[in-house]
Amino acid sequence: MELNFNVLIDDKIETSFLEKVAQEVLLKEKKKDAIVSIALVDGETIKRINRDYRDKDEKTDVLAFAEKDVEGFSEKNYLGEIVICPAESDDLVKVLIHGILHLIGYDHEKSQEAEKEMRDKEDKYLVCFK
């Protein structure tokens, strides 16, 4: 498993606990060979990314870009990139888990059943880290 953290903000954020969370979730989801990039960005950066890639001109707490959605890129075991804005979130663990589940293929926007399934998974993992 390979986790690449890119802290692109001035805030002092300890990534070692976030790394432990990501490792546990990926192991439990049977993705032990996964490669994931995680970027911590400021509000304006995530707003720009959200606007450019999702046509939503607003800040958000987390965005996930699965490898299958990145045109021209293919590396075995690379799941994708999670972009997190700590200033927009009161729970970095929750948004990290949310992003990982998106990379694996969960999508709460598909249906009510899919939303419930994803929320149940999030809650299951959150209990482990509270």
Backbone bond lengths (Angstrom), bond angles and torsions (degrees), N, CA, C in turn:
res aa  C-N    CA-C-N  psi(-1)  N-CA   C-N-CA  omega(-1)  CA-C   N-CA-C  phi
1 M - - - 1.442 - - 1.523 108.40 -
2 E 1.321 114.12 138.27 1.459 119.51 -179.98 1.518 108.56 -132.93
3 L 1.332 115.48 122.05 1.458 122.15 177.51 1.519 108.05 -117.96
4 N 1.308 116.07 123.37 1.460 121.16 -179.12 1.524 109.15 -112.07
5 F 1.328 116.26 109.74 1.458 121.23 178.40 1.514 109.64 -94.47
6 N 1.328 115.76 133.67 1.454 123.04 174.79 1.525 107.21 -122.89
7 V 1.323 116.43 103.31 1.460 121.03 -179.93 1.520 107.14 -91.42
8 L 1.328 115.65 106.25 1.455 121.78 -174.60 1.520 111.81 -108.98
9 I 1.326 116.04 28.23 1.459 122.45 178.65 1.520 108.58 -131.17
10 D 1.327 115.86 164.38 1.454 120.74 -178.51 1.522 112.91 -81.44
11 D 1.325 117.11 -19.79 1.462 120.88 -178.55 1.527 110.11 -59.02
12 K 1.306 114.99 143.30 1.467 120.48 176.31 1.524 107.82 -85.65
13 I 1.310 116.05 101.39 1.459 121.25 179.74 1.516 108.18 -116.38
14 E 1.317 114.86 124.92 1.453 121.16 178.96 1.531 108.47 -80.24
15 T 1.312 116.78 112.50 1.462 120.35 -175.92 1.521 113.39 -87.16
16 S 1.326 118.46 -8.96 1.469 119.27 -176.17 1.535 111.49 -63.98
17 F 1.337 118.43 -39.06 1.461 119.68 178.04 1.529 110.31 -69.34
18 L 1.332 117.37 -41.07 1.461 120.57 176.93 1.525 110.59 -61.18
19 E 1.305 116.46 -37.39 1.470 120.54 177.67 1.525 110.54 -63.61
20 K 1.330 116.33 -42.19 1.472 120.62 178.42 1.532 110.23 -62.02
21 V 1.329 116.88 -43.36 1.468 121.45 178.46 1.522 110.15 -59.75
22 A 1.328 116.40 -49.87 1.463 120.88 -178.67 1.529 110.92 -59.82
23 Q 1.326 116.62 -43.49 1.467 120.30 179.59 1.525 111.06 -60.37
24 E 1.323 117.04 -45.88 1.466 120.96 -178.60 1.528 111.69 -62.44
25 V 1.325 116.39 -46.02 1.465 119.92 -179.13 1.519 110.02 -63.63
26 L 1.325 117.05 -45.94 1.462 120.17 -179.41 1.526 111.46 -63.49
27 L 1.313 117.83 -39.61 1.468 120.37 177.11 1.527 111.39 -63.40
28 K 1.330 116.28 -44.92 1.464 119.88 -179.38 1.525 112.19 -67.92
29 E 1.322 116.21 -24.15 1.467 120.92 177.11 1.528 111.46 -92.05
30 K 1.327 115.75 10.30 1.473 122.30 177.55 1.534 112.79 61.30
31 K 1.330 114.77 43.08 1.469 122.10 178.20 1.527 109.44 -122.99
32 K 1.345 115.92 48.43 1.464 120.39 -174.52 1.523 113.89 -66.26
33 D 1.332 117.61 -19.61 1.463 120.35 179.08 1.527 112.61 -100.76
34 A 1.317 116.30 12.55 1.468 121.08 -174.46 1.527 112.51 -68.29
35 I 1.320 113.50 149.55 1.458 122.24 171.17 1.526 105.92 -118.93
36 V 1.341 116.31 125.56 1.462 121.31 -177.86 1.522 108.79 -135.96
37 S 1.322 115.86 137.34 1.461 122.17 173.07 1.522 108.11 -103.57
38 I 1.322 115.42 137.79 1.461 120.91 -179.66 1.521 107.71 -131.03
39 A 1.329 116.11 119.57 1.459 121.26 -179.83 1.523 109.52 -111.47
40 L 1.318 116.11 134.01 1.458 122.16 174.07 1.529 107.06 -106.42
41 V 1.334 115.75 118.67 1.459 120.79 -172.04 1.528 111.26 -128.06
42 D 1.331 115.15 170.41 1.465 120.17 177.68 1.529 110.79 -86.66
43 G 1.315 115.52 174.34 1.454 121.67 -176.25 1.513 114.73 -61.38
44 E 1.309 117.29 -42.49 1.469 119.95 -178.64 1.525 111.30 -67.78
45 T 1.319 116.71 -35.94 1.465 120.30 179.01 1.516 111.02 -66.49
46 I 1.331 117.45 -46.07 1.463 118.36 -179.14 1.525 110.96 -68.71
47 K 1.324 117.06 -31.66 1.469 120.57 176.55 1.530 109.99 -63.80
48 R 1.335 116.42 -43.63 1.462 120.77 179.13 1.529 111.35 -64.06
49 I 1.322 116.53 -44.39 1.468 120.36 179.06 1.528 109.94 -63.42
50 N 1.314 117.23 -43.73 1.460 121.84 179.20 1.531 110.93 -61.10
51 R 1.322 116.03 -40.48 1.467 120.93 178.24 1.529 110.48 -67.78
52 D 1.310 117.10 -46.56 1.461 121.16 -174.86 1.530 113.23 -69.40
53 Y 1.328 117.38 -34.89 1.459 120.17 -174.16 1.521 114.90 -106.62
54 R 1.342 116.79 -18.54 1.457 118.57 -178.11 1.524 112.80 -126.75
55 D 1.325 116.99 3.53 1.467 121.89 -178.93 1.522 112.61 56.44
56 K 1.319 116.64 32.56 1.461 122.05 176.68 1.520 107.41 -120.50
57 D 1.315 116.80 108.25 1.454 122.35 -175.67 1.529 110.06 -86.30
58 E 1.335 114.67 66.07 1.459 120.54 -178.48 1.523 109.82 -154.43
59 K 1.322 113.98 157.87 1.461 119.26 175.89 1.522 108.84 -75.11
60 T 1.316 115.24 154.22 1.458 122.11 175.45 1.519 107.88 -145.70
61 D 1.312 117.04 170.87 1.462 119.21 -178.35 1.522 113.41 -89.20
62 V 1.357 117.33 -31.47 1.459 119.51 -176.91 1.526 110.40 -152.32
63 L 1.318 114.94 143.75 1.465 123.29 172.37 1.518 107.15 -131.34
64 A 1.315 115.90 144.22 1.464 120.15 178.60 1.524 108.57 -128.58
65 F 1.315 115.40 131.36 1.457 122.05 179.28 1.520 108.53 -120.85
66 A 1.316 115.03 101.20 1.459 120.33 -179.28 1.521 110.34 -69.66
67 E 1.314 116.57 147.34 1.477 121.73 -179.25 1.512 111.10 -53.88
68 K 1.307 117.15 -38.30 1.470 120.29 -178.54 1.521 112.08 -63.72
69 D 1.360 117.07 -18.50 1.454 121.31 -179.86 1.524 113.27 -94.59
70 V 1.330 116.90 -3.33 1.461 121.11 -178.18 1.519 108.35 -98.35
71 E 1.309 115.92 106.48 1.461 121.76 -175.74 1.524 111.60 -62.40
72 G 1.312 116.20 133.35 1.457 121.63 174.84 1.517 114.68 79.53
73 F 1.332 117.54 3.29 1.461 119.46 -179.08 1.515 109.26 -116.38
74 S 1.305 115.41 131.91 1.463 118.81 177.07 1.518 108.87 -154.38
75 E 1.300 115.23 116.72 1.460 120.39 174.65 1.521 106.65 -137.41
76 K 1.293 114.98 130.50 1.459 119.78 -179.54 1.533 109.78 -53.35
77 N 1.314 115.58 133.91 1.461 124.33 177.11 1.528 115.10 74.60
78 Y 1.334 118.37 -3.95 1.465 119.56 177.99 1.519 108.70 -78.62
79 L 1.343 116.26 116.68 1.465 120.35 -179.83 1.517 112.10 -84.54
80 G 1.329 117.62 -34.82 1.455 120.33 -179.92 1.511 112.16 142.51
81 E 1.342 114.55 -159.89 1.462 120.95 -176.29 1.514 110.31 -126.11
82 I 1.327 113.91 140.51 1.456 122.04 174.96 1.526 106.47 -112.90
83 V 1.328 116.29 129.89 1.458 121.85 177.77 1.526 107.01 -113.53
84 I 1.327 115.99 122.16 1.461 121.98 -176.43 1.521 109.45 -120.66
85 C 1.332 115.45 137.28 1.461 121.15 173.67 1.522 107.70 -110.79
86 P 1.329 117.71 100.20 1.466 120.32 -178.63 1.533 113.36 -57.13
87 A 1.323 118.00 -32.83 1.464 121.05 -179.72 1.526 112.33 -66.32
88 E 1.313 118.15 -20.62 1.457 122.64 -179.02 1.525 112.63 -99.67
89 S 1.318 117.04 3.73 1.471 120.35 -175.78 1.516 110.39 -130.62
90 D 1.319 115.52 140.72 1.456 119.42 173.34 1.530 111.05 -100.08
91 D 1.344 116.86 2.62 1.462 121.03 -179.55 1.533 110.10 -148.85
92 L 1.322 115.86 91.13 1.463 120.50 -178.02 1.519 112.36 -63.82
93 V 1.314 117.21 -33.10 1.463 120.52 178.89 1.524 109.61 -63.20
94 K 1.321 116.69 -45.55 1.470 120.89 -178.74 1.524 111.77 -62.13
95 V 1.332 117.62 -45.05 1.469 118.91 -178.11 1.526 111.27 -71.45
96 L 1.323 117.27 -30.72 1.463 120.04 175.31 1.529 110.28 -64.77
97 I 1.320 116.65 -47.99 1.466 120.93 177.69 1.526 109.92 -59.61
98 H 1.320 116.81 -43.65 1.466 122.09 178.50 1.534 110.40 -57.41
99 G 1.326 115.99 -46.77 1.461 120.30 179.80 1.517 112.91 -63.56
100 I 1.324 116.85 -42.00 1.464 120.42 179.01 1.525 110.09 -62.06
101 L 1.314 117.08 -44.81 1.468 120.26 179.93 1.527 111.08 -60.92
102 H 1.332 116.61 -37.38 1.472 118.90 175.45 1.525 110.98 -62.27
103 L 1.327 117.10 -43.71 1.467 120.04 -179.36 1.518 111.60 -62.14
104 I 1.318 116.38 -33.55 1.459 121.07 -179.08 1.529 111.02 -74.46
105 G 1.333 116.22 -23.73 1.457 118.63 177.78 1.509 115.84 129.45
106 Y 1.311 118.13 -3.54 1.464 120.13 176.40 1.531 109.01 -72.61
107 D 1.336 115.94 142.76 1.465 119.95 -178.97 1.526 109.59 -146.06
108 H 1.317 115.62 103.72 1.458 121.46 -177.62 1.524 113.54 -70.32
109 E 1.310 117.43 -9.56 1.468 120.94 -178.53 1.528 112.81 -92.27
110 K 1.328 118.31 -6.82 1.468 121.85 -178.06 1.517 112.99 -71.91
111 S 1.322 116.09 -46.05 1.460 120.60 -176.23 1.521 108.93 -163.27
112 Q 1.322 115.56 169.93 1.459 119.34 176.97 1.523 110.83 -65.55
113 E 1.327 116.90 -36.85 1.460 120.31 178.56 1.526 111.13 -65.32
114 A 1.338 115.91 -42.36 1.466 120.59 179.31 1.529 110.27 -65.42
115 E 1.332 116.29 -37.98 1.463 120.20 178.12 1.534 110.24 -64.13
116 K 1.318 116.73 -45.21 1.467 120.40 179.38 1.529 110.84 -62.68
117 E 1.319 116.34 -43.76 1.465 120.26 179.69 1.532 110.87 -59.71
118 M 1.324 116.42 -44.85 1.460 120.03 -178.71 1.524 110.93 -68.39
119 R 1.324 117.62 -43.20 1.479 121.00 179.19 1.528 110.92 -63.20
120 D 1.332 116.50 -39.20 1.464 119.71 177.80 1.525 111.11 -62.80
121 K 1.332 116.74 -41.83 1.478 121.13 177.41 1.529 110.00 -62.61
122 E 1.333 116.48 -46.22 1.466 120.29 179.04 1.522 110.42 -56.60
123 D 1.335 116.06 -48.94 1.465 120.48 -178.81 1.523 111.32 -60.89
124 K 1.321 116.30 -40.52 1.471 121.58 179.29 1.527 110.58 -59.41
125 Y 1.324 116.77 -44.76 1.455 120.14 -179.33 1.529 112.19 -75.46
126 L 1.320 117.43 -35.54 1.459 120.34 179.54 1.527 111.84 -60.07
127 V 1.326 116.25 -38.39 1.468 120.91 179.52 1.529 110.42 -58.15
128 C 1.311 116.89 -33.86 1.470 121.54 -179.08 1.532 112.31 -67.70
129 F 1.324 117.94 -23.29 1.459 120.45 -171.77 1.532 113.56 -117.33
130 K 1.311 116.73 14.14 1.476 119.87 178.22 1.498 110.38 -103.42
